[in-house]
Amino acid sequence: MIKENVVLGEGVAIYHPELVNLYGCTIGEGSKIGTFVEIQKGASVGARCKISSHTFICEGVDIEDGVFIGHGVMFTNDVYPSAVNSDGGLQTEEDWQVVKTHIKTRASIGSNATILCGITIGEGALIGAGAVVTRDVPDYSIVTGVPARVVGDIRVRDKGDTAPASLV
């Protein structure tokens, strides 16, 4: 379902609009949104991004232009999540604070990665499939693992060199 309060740039492609959940978000021109994606209020996706199926982008996530998000990527926005307050009453929006996450231009996030809140993923960075990102990722870094650690530099690949041994 795409709510009326979603701002869609020109040429945004949502191939199965009945199988997404978009509300209160902004999606830039030319971006592509896969099936079973949820993008919450206050989240923004830049221009020419690709958001693959089964991905969850929560409130407080800011994605710049040209970013690739693989299948099943999960973002968080709360450092200490809880369903109830200390008195046992159900929490509401007033009981917690959104912690923002920033994904810079041309970053790529592999399938099934989890991105914890409050971090920045650098320009052109590559997050390996299944990684759990718990801290900032420098520009052009390749990170893999749980927790994610820097294992290379994407610019090595861009020069036609072979992948670092740690990635083979």
Steps between C-alpha positions, in 0.01 A plus 500: 500500500627845412350773721409842363772666711784329309704733278612322183749654259454479125548154354493304828426134422297296748424180317245361747346798682248274672789305659696784661438710810605862444382786720627850579827443313676664206638307203717676242467496124580185308522276807370142491315341791466122521218283626431470876698815586396721791615861518375688806416863560795732526725275290645625175638320196703700246488500123595196290507258793406134486323357804468122465215285627427427867695804626398709802595868510382657822441855614823696529685334212637739238626340177681720248506459119611191309487259795440126455316316780494120462222257589387477862710788637384618843557842654438589866425835664505434875805421715296349785179360349222401736129431468411636846606771744631428851138507629404225253292731282534472125748750355385770260694730266550742790691236700802469274720700267585416138874453446588599144708303248662644187595310184719703265501514119569181303532274804394137449352283773494124443202274558398418856724765657387666822581867550484621859388856564711808552765421242616636166591274210752684284491596136556204270532256792412133449328306779530122459197273503392405851722759670389664823615862486547640851723803434573759231640369172764720330459613139586228243552231765397138459363356823391145579416285799327510837575758616608655171869584465692673220657240268581707194456807287250508214736714291735203461224317311417807295857505361455151358711331768393170650313483829704492820575144617271556800202529264569194285 
